[in-house]
Amino acid sequence: MTADQGPRATSSATDVCVVGGGPAGLTLALLLLRSGVRVTLVERATSMSREYRGEILQPGGLALLDQLGVLEPAAARGGYWLDRFQLVERERVLLDIAYDRLPAPYNRLLSVPQRHVLAELLARCQGFDGFRYLDGHRLSALVEEHGAVRGAVAEGRAGTHTVRAGWVVGADGRFSKTRRLAGIGAERQDVFAFDVLWFKLPQEGPPGREVRVFRAAGRPVLVYPSYPGTVQLGWTLPHKGYAEMAALGVDTIRSEIARAVPAYADRLARHLNALTDFTLLDVFAGRAREWARDGLVLIGDSAHTHSPLGAQGINLALQDAALLHPVLVEALRDGDFSAGRLDAYVLPRSCDIDQVMKTQTMQAKAMLSQGRVARVVRPRLAGLVQRTPIGPKITRHIALGNPAARVRSDLFVPGPSGRP
């Protein structure tokens, strides 16, 4: 753009405009493209080099990515396969959930940088003629006609671009601008008594093969290996209590974490030197009051927000995309852009999310609660889970999610628009 040129106003038309290039948005985009649907994706970032905290893929998500041909190349970029989840209290393993008891081949966890998965999904989307990627663009408005959403307006460095579309999909996260511009409220539920302070330390020796929650003298800490060559730790602290803790300084925080995970005390002292070495996650449950309006649907964290317990974030996002895909394809083929047409997705998926919310609340109370009563009851509950059919049932629910969430390859079409 020369000095005498102002910002340009351009426009284009597509079948579906997806806002947000995270796991939900890119997976849905790829599914739709393979079904012969034109897709424009609006993403405010210009690269995937930023830090993501969601790194654990559960078996249900692994299966979907494998069906799309994305899992193997994403893992080949670098990641760690994990075999089990453990709850450790004062060096005693209270709970030991072995994932190899699940049906093969998806009977492991994968700790993988989210950018590896997103890069592979994007690369496949870019193989289709019907795909347009507007990176570096921020959503600024929704196009509305007669009470229905008919597109989106995105602001980029070169100017304003209006995307007219049959459907707009909001997949832009827990603080979704799509949701806000649509005037859809979100109910925040502070049902969890903790927030999480995330940080990474160097690995010493080979990476472990477990996701662990450590309970000792301090507050619980989540620990798992993170590629490349680091350990991801999440220290739980009282909900909304970070400001008070930060005022005490990094030395106090480091000391408190060392009490909780003494095995990491030396590394904590060497590598945590400033508050900027931490990332705070405000933990809450959230749910949009509506998931669908005429011409608009919300998925992933835009529709429902969860705690990090059970590593459900990416899994739920991928399954949202897989479950919405056939419903959206049918609606497009029939030229039906009404919210009611998506009831086949919204109603059953809402029941799924209700159950996830209940499970996460139960997990938080069982694993992270403090106090003398909790210390007495927790080993008994852990034993019940380990020795009865309750344990495998809970594991399958957390690991696999909704078994109906699968790639509907029968809806894929061959042709010149991209790879078959």
N, C-alpha and C positions, 0 to 999 in steps of 0.2 A: 504494500500500500504506500503510495507516494504522499508527500506532506500535504498536498492540496486535496486529497481524497478523504472523505469521512468514512465512518463505518458503513458497511453495505447491509442491505436488507435482502435476504434471499429466501427461497422457499423450495420445498420438495414434497412429494407425496409418497406414501408407503402404506403397507397394510397394518403394521404394528410398530409403534414407537416405544422402545424400552428405555426407561430412565434409570441409569445405574448399571455400571459394568462390573458388579460383584458376582459371586457364585450363582445367585438366583437369576439375575438379568442375563448373563452370558449363556447360562445353560438353557434358559427358555429361548433365547435368540437362536441358538444352534438347533434346537429341536424344531422350531418353526421354520427356519431356513431349509432344513432337510425335508420339510413337509411342503415345500414350494411356496412358502409365505415370504413376502418382502419385509425386511426388518431394518429400521434405523435405530441405532443405539446412541444415546446421549450420555456422556461420561465427563464429569468435571475435571478429572485428573488427566494429565498428559503422559503419564508413565505408570508402571506398576512397581516401581522401585521403592515405594513407600512401605512402611512397616505395618504388617497386619498381625493382630493377636490371635485370630482364629486359625489354628494350624492342625487340629486333630480331625481326621476323617474317620467316621464310624463305618462299619461294614455296609450299612444301607447306602451311604453316599458312594462308597467304593464301587458297589455294584452298578450304580447309575453311570458313573464316570467310565467304567470299563465298557459298558454297553455302548457308550458314545465314542469309544476308542481314545479316550483322553487319559485314563488312569496310568497306563504303562509309560507313556512319554513324560507325563508330569512327575511320576516317581523317579524316572531316569534322570531328571534334572537335579535330583537330590532330595532325600528324605530318610526317615527312619521308621522301620516297621516295628510295631509294639505288640506284645502278646497278652498283657494283662493289666488290670486295674487293682490297686491295693490301697487299703486304708490302714495306716500304720500309727499306732498310739504308743509313744514312749518305747520305741524299738520292738513293739509287739505287733505282728500283722493280725489285725482284727478281721479284715475282709480281703479275700484274694479271689478275684474273678478272672478266670482263665478264658480268654476269647477263643482258644482252640477247640472249645466245646461246641462252638457254633458251627453250622454247616459250611464246609469248604466250598469255594475257595475264598470266600469273604469272611474269614474268621480271624482277622487281625485288625489292628488300628494302624493308621499311617499318620505320622507327624511330618508334615510337608509345608514349606512356605506357601502361603496362599497365592503368591504371585506366580508360582510354577503352574498351578492349576488354571489360573485366569489366563496366563499366556497361551496355554495349549487350547483352551476354549476359544479365545479370540482368534488364534491362528486358523482354526477350522472355520469360524464364521467368515473370516476374510477370504476364504476360498469360494464364496458364493457371490454371483453377480448381483443378487438382490439384497446385499448387505451394505449398509452405509454406517460408518463409524465416526461420530462427531465427538472426538475427544477434545479436552480443553474447553468444553462448553458447559455452562451452568444453566439449568432450567430457570426461566424467569417468569413464565406464564403458561397457562393452559388455554388452548383454543376451545371455546364453548359456543354451541349453537343450540338454541331452544332447550336449554337445560342439560344438554349432553356434551361430553368431552369429545372433541373432534381433532385434537392434535396438541402439540406442545411448541413453545417458543424457547429457543436456547440462545444464550449470549456467548459469543466467542471473541477471540482477539480480532477477527476480521469483520465482526459485526453480528447482526441478529439473523438467525435462521429459524424459519417457521416450518415445522414438520406437520403436515396434515396426515392423519391416520385414522383407520377404522377403530383401532383400540390403542390406548396409551396404558402402559404397564409401569407402575411405580415400584421400582426395585432399588430404591436409593437410601435404604438403611433406617435405623431406629429413629433418626430425626428427619424423616423424609420430607423434602420440600414438595414433592408431588402431593403427598397427603395434605400438607398445610395449604397449598394453593387450591386444592379441591374443597377446602373448608371441612375436612373430615377430622373430627376430634379423635384423640387417642387417650385411652384410660391408662394412666400410670398406676401400677400397683406396687407399693413398697412392701412386698411380702417377704423380702429377704433381709436379714439383719446384718448383712455384710456388704462391703465393697471389696474390690481386689486391686492391689498394687502390683503391677506386672514389672518384671525386670529379667535380664538375662545375665548369666555368668558363663565363663569358659568351662567346657568339659575337661575333666581330668581322667584320662583313660578312655576306654571304649564306651560308647553310649549305652545306657541301660535299655531295657525292653519293656519298661513299665510306665504307666501313669500312676503317680502316687499322691495321696493326701497325707501329709505328716501332721500329727498332733503331738505336741510335747508341752513344754512349760509356757510357750507363748500361744498366739493364735494360729489356727491351721494354715498350712502352706501347700499349695498344689505344685507338683514338680514333674516335668517330663523333658526328654531330650528334644532339642530343637536344631534343625539343620541350618547352617553347617557348624558343627563343633561347639555348640552352646547348650546350656540347660535353661529352660524357661521356668521361672518360678512366679507364683502368684500368691502373695501374702494377703490373707483376709484381715480386714480391719472393720470396726463397727461402721455401720451404714451412716454416711454423712460425717464420719469422724476424721476425714483426712486433714481438714484445715487445722484442727487442733493438734494432730500429730505432726504436721509439717512445721508448725510454729516451734516445735521442740528441736527441730533440726535433723539433718541427715544422720548424725552420729547416734541419736536416740533411736531413729527408725532402724538403722543397721543393727544396733544392739538388740532390739526387740525381735527382729527377724532371726538373728543368730540364736536367741533363746529357743525359737521354734524349730530351727533346723541347724543344730550345732555342727553337723558334719560339713556345712558350707561356711562356717564362721571365717576361716582364713580367706576364702575367695571373696566373701562379702567385704572384708576389710580392705582387700587389694583393689576391688573393682567398682565399688559403689561409693562415690565421692561427692555427689551432688543430687539434689532433688530432681534434676532433669534426667537422671539415670532411671527414673521410674515413670510408668504410665498408669494413671488411675482409671479404673473402670467403675463407673457408677452403675451398680447392679440393681436392676429393677425389672419387673415384668410389665409388659405393655401390650395393648391391643387396640387396633383401630376400631372405631365404632361401626364402620362399614368397610368391607373389603372390595365392594364392587359398586359402581355407578354406571349409568349408560355411557359406554365408550371408555371406561376406566376400571382398572383392577389393580389392587395392591398385593404384593407377594413378599416373602422373606421378612426381614426385620421391619419393613415398612408397614406390614400388617400385624406382626406379632413379634415381640421382643422377649428374650429369655436370659436367664443367668448362664454363666459359663459352665455350670455343673453338668456333667454328663456329655460335654462336648457336642451339644446339639445344634449349634448355630448353622454350620455349613450343611450338615445333614438335612435339616429342615428346609433350608433354602433350595437345595438340589431337589428334594422331594416335592416342594411347592411347584417348581418348574415342571417336573415330570407329570404331576397330577393335573396341572392347569393346561398343559399342552394339548391333549386331545379335545378338551372342552372348547378351547379357543379356536382350534382348527375347524371344528364343526360350526361354530358360530360364524366364522369368517366365510365359510363356504355357503352358508345360508343367508349371508348378508344381514345377520341379526346382531345388533350392537347394544342390546338392552341388558341391563344389570341382571335381570331375571334369568337370562340365558346362561349365566355363569353359576347358577344355584347348584348345578351338578358338581361344581368344584367347591364353592364356598361352604355349603352346608356340611358335607362330610369332613372337609378339611378343618372346619371349626371344631368339630368333635375331637379330631386328632390333637389339635393344639390345646384343647381343654385338658386332655389326658397328660400331655407333656408338662403343662403348668403344674398339675397336681403332683406328678412324679418329681419334678425339680424342687417343689416345696418340701416334699417328704425327704428328699436327699439332703437338703440344706439342714433340716432339723436333725436328721440322723447323724450326719457326719461333721457338721460345723458348730452345733450348739455347744455352749459353755455351761459350766455349773456342775455341782456334785451329782445331782440326779442324772444328768446326761452321761456323766462318766460311768455311773453304775449300770444304766440301761443300755448304753451303746454296745458293749460286748455281747449282751444277750441278744440284741437285735441282729448283730452281725452273725452270731452263731445260727440264729433262725434262718437267715438268708442263705448261709453256707450249706446248711444240712437239710433243707426242705425244698420242694419244687418251687417255692416262691422265688428263690434266687435266680434260677435259669429263666423263669418267666419275666422277671424284671430286666435281666440282661438282654434278652431278645427284644423287649420293647425299646430299651434305650439304644441298642446297637443297630437294629434293623428298621425301626419306625414302622410306617404303614406298608405292609407287604404289597399293596396294590400299586405302590409307586414304582413304576418300571418304565423303561423307554418303549414307547409305542412305535416300534420300527415299521409296523404295518401301515402307518400313515406317511412314511417317507416316500418321496418320489424321485426317480432318476431324472436326469435331463441336463441341459446346458447351463442351468443356473448355478451349478457348483458341483462339488464332489458328490457321488452317489452315497 
